[in-house]
Amino acid sequence: MKKLLRNKGAAFGLILIVCSLLLAVLGYFIAPDASPNANRMIPEIGSKKPGFEVQLLRLQREQNTGSPSLWHILLYGKEDSWQYVPVNSYQIQKDSLIYQRIIDDHITERKAILLKNTAAIPVISTRFYLGTDKFGRDIVSRLIIGVRVSLAVGFIAVLISLSIGIFLGAIAGYFRGKTDDIIMWLLNVIWSIPTLLLVFAITLALGKGFWQVFIAVGLTMWVNVARLVRGQVMAIRELEYVEATRVLGYSHMRTIVKHILPNILGPVLVIAAGNFASAIVIEAGLSFLGVGVQPPQPSWGLMIKENYNFIITNNPMLALAPGIAIMLLVLAFNLLGNGLRDALEVRK
């Protein structure tokens, strides 16, 4: 750990990853829009530039959303208690509030409503630091909630890839012979299929959705792990302490699990960090192509897809912001992987 933290790049990557984890866990308590999936739509203020500020009138909703538990808010957010209406100006007259509702950039509508149908503080001023998308949703909030998808797909994909890769790689490297030939044939077949094409096939077979994309990405990333583990196990199985386990009559499973695998965890951790970064990029690509996470759930790749047309118009930040977020998170895991490689290199 000391060697890892002395590496400035790895320390920077670790800080970014920890901050991303905190955002993922506490997202609905941090995001300005705490509605489920940060999906508060205000079409009248769609596609606004960063720093846009507007006054929002809070009107009572027809349905009472109730009071969800803290755990429910942590996982899913909380339905808005108010309907938000953008206004230019307003004035209070006795028991009524008269306001100029914004319909378009240059069009307003004069309306009135009873004060009892509004919040205690009827009008609030809200700033959108990264602007709004075409549906009038806050970009900052969707970026914060979207980090959950990227981290979740990375974690689950790495867990699946490590489980399959370590199991098959350890068996192939330890037993060799026909077992190794069969597993290597399977590895070569999977290796020959383009990753994106294989992900497409698995996604189309399992269907579009949140969990399907995790499984699809994980099932395409185990080949690298299996190859690495096979080579490491082949080298270690000839050492004296492994020969000693055979002399003592230990079972093959005990020898592999207790005596071989703990000694190859260093390279496995390095490749796991690299696979985490790759999984984030693959998920973003799938969501951009429309076969990944489905709306209204926020995904950084899906946000780029919805707003990439604005890159050549007047508001490129709508697509650049999620792109920069993907770049930083992938960079963090790559830097951490490089740091782990150096820290676990015992020969130096």
N, C-alpha and C positions, 0 to 999 in steps of 0.2 A: 504493500500500500504506500509506503514511503517513497519507493522508486516511482510508482505511478503518479503520485502527487507532485513529485519534483519535475515531471514532464509537463511543461506549461500547456502544450496543446491538449494533452490528455486531461489535465485539470480543468481547462476551459470547456472541453467537451462534457466532462462529468457535471460541471456546474449547469450547463445548458440542459442536460438530461434531467437533473434533479428539479430545475425550475419547470421543465415541461411536465414532469410527474405531478408537481404541486398544482399546476394549472389544470391538469386532467382531473385530479381528485376534487379540487375546490372550485372547479370551473363555474358552476352555477351561483356560487357566492361571490365570485370576482367579476363575472361578465356584467356589463351594463344591462343587457337583455337576458333576464333569467327565465324566460319562457322556455318550454320544452323545445330542444334543438335550436334555441336562439332564433325562433321563427316568427318574431313579431313583425308582421307586414304592415307598412304604411306606404301604399303606392304613390301617394301625393309627393313624397320626398325621395323617390327612387333615383338611383344613379347620381348621387351628390358627391362632390369632391371632399377630400380629407379636410377636417376642421369645420365642416358645415355645422351651423347652429340654428336651432329652430325652437319655437315655443309649442308645447304640446298640451292640449286640453284633455284632461282625464275625465271621461264620462263613465257612468255606472254601466256595467254589462248586464245583459238581460238574465244570464244564468249566473248563479252564485258558485264560484269555484271552490269554496270551502277552504279548510286549513290542512294541507297535507303534512305528513310527518317530516322531521328533519332528514331522515334517511331517504325518503322519497324525493325531497328537494335535491339532496346530494347526487342522486342517481339520474333523475329525470327532469329536474327543474320544477317550476311552479307556474301554473296557468295565470295569465295576467288577470288581476282583479278589475282592471279598468280598460276601456277602449281609448286609444290615443288618437287624437285628431290634431293635425298641425294647423296653427292659427297665426295670422299676421298681427292682430291686435284684439283686445277685448276690454269690456267695461262691465262693472257690476251695477245694476239698477234694482234696488230693493231686493226682491227674492229671485231675481233673474240675472243671467249672465248673457250678454250680447257679444258675439265674437265674429271675426272675419275669417272664415274657413279657407285654407289654401286648397285650391283644386288643381291648379297648374302653376307654372312659374309666373305667369302674368294674369292669372284668373283667380278671383276670390269670390266667396259667397257669404252674405250677411245672414246670420242665424241667431236664434235665442234659445235658451234652455233654463229650466229651473235649477237653482243652486243645490237643491236637495238631491239632484241626480248627478252631481259631480263629487269629486274628492274634496276633502277638507281644504287642501290647497289646490284649487282647480287647474291652474296653469303652471307648468314647470318648464324651465329652459334646459334643453338637452343639446350637447355637442357630440358629433360623430367624428372621432379623431381620425379614422381612416375612411370616412365616407359611408355611403349606403349602396347596396346593390340595386338592381333594377326593380326589385320588389319592395324597396325601402327598408331592408333589414340591415342592422348594424354589422359592419364588417369585423370590427374588433371582437364582438361577442361570438360571431361564427368562427373566427380564428381560434379563440380560446376553447370553445366546445369541440372544434374539429381536431384539436390535438389528441383527444381521446381515441379517435378512430386510428390515427397514425400509430400511436403507442400500442393500442390494443392489437392491431394487425401485426405489428412487429413482434410483440410478445408471443402471441398465439402461433404465428408462423414459425418463429424460432423454436418454440416448445415442440411443435409437431416435427419440424425438421431434425431437431436433436434426438427426439425419441426414436424416429425411424432410422436416421443415419447412424447413430451410435449402436443401435441393436444390430443392424445388418452389417455395418463395417466391422464391429467386434467379432461377430460370428465368422465373417469371411476371412479376416486376418488371423484368427486363432486356429480355426479348423483347416483352412486351406483346402487343397484338393478339389473334389467335385463341388463341395459347398461354395468355395470361392469362385469357381467357374460359373456357377448358376447366378450367384449374386452379381458378379462382374458383368455377365451378359445383360442382366436387368438394368444395371447402372448405365451401361453403354447405350441401351435402347432409350432410356429416359433422357440421357445426356444428348442424344442426337436430335431430340425434338426441341424446337425453339421454345424458350421459356414462356414468352407471351402467348404463343399458340397453344401450349399445354394449359396455361391458365385459362384461356378462352374456353377450351374444351371442357375443363372441369367446372368452370363457372356456369356454362350453358347446361351442363348435365345436372348440377345441383340447384340451379336457379339463381336469380339475382337477389342480393340481400346483404345484410350486415355480416352474418356469420358465414355465409357461403364464400365470400371473398377471402375471409381469414383461412378457411380450410383449403381453398384453391391455391393460395400463395404458399401455405405451409407444405403442401404436397409436391411442390415443384422445387423446393430448396434443400431437400435432404441428400441429394446426390453428392454435393461438395463435402458435406459432413461425413458421409459414408466412405468416400475415397480417402479423406484425411485420416479417419479413425482406422481404416483397414491398414494403411501404411504404417501408422504408429504402432498398432498392435503387432504387426508382423515383425517389427524391429525389436519390440520389448519381449515377445514370447520366447526369444532365444537367450535371454539373459539368465544369470545363475539363480536369482531369487525365484523366477518363474519355474525353473527346473526343480527347485527345492519344493515348491508346492505340489508338484507331481509325485516326488519321492515320498512326501508326507501323506499322500493319498487324498488331497483336497479335490473336491469336485470341480469340473470345468467352470461351472457357474460362479463358484466362490472365487476361483482364480481370476476370472475375467472381472467380476464386480469389485472385489476387495483389493486386488493386487495389481491389476493392469490399468483399469479405467482411471483410478485416482492419479496415476502417473502420466496421463495424457490429457488432463483437463486444461492445461495451459493453452496448447494449440486449439483445442475445442472452443474455449472462451473467446479466443481471437476471431475465429471464423463465425462464432455466434454473433459477435458485435457487427461484423461485416454483413451477415445475413439480415440482421435487424434493419440496417440502413437500406439494403436492397428491397426488403419487404415494404418499407415505407414508399419507396419510389414506384414499385410495381402496383401497390394499391392506388397511388395517385394516378398512375397511368390508366388503370382499369376504370376508375371513377371518371376520369376525363373522357374515356371512350364510351361511357354509359353502361358498362357491365359490372361496375363495382357497387359502392354504397349508393343507395337510391335517395332522392329528395323526399322530405325536406331535411333529412339528417345531414348535418354539415360535414363535409369532407374537403380537405384542401384541394385535391384533384378535381372534385366536382365544382368547387368555387371557381377554379380556373376555367373549367368548361363553360360555366354560366356567364363568365365575364370577359373571356379572352377577346371578344370583339372590341372592347373598350380600349385595348392596347393602342390601336391606331386612331382612336378618337380623342375625346377630351378628358378621359378619366382612366389612365392606365393602372392606377394603384389598385383597382378592383381585382385585377388578375395578378399584378406584381406582388401584392402582399402575401397571398397564400403560396406563391412560388418562392418567395424569400424565406417563408416559414419552413417549407419543405427542405430548401437548401441548408438552412441552419441546423435543422434536426439531423439530417443525413450527415452533414459535416461533423456534428458532435459525436455520432456513433463511430464514424471513421477515425476521428482523432482518438477516441477511447480505445478502439481496436488497435491502433498503432502503439498507444501507450501500454496496453496489456501485452502486446508482443515483446516490447523492450523490457518490461518489468518481469516477465516470466522467462526470459532468456537466461537460464541459470549458467550456461557455459561462459558467459561474459563476467 
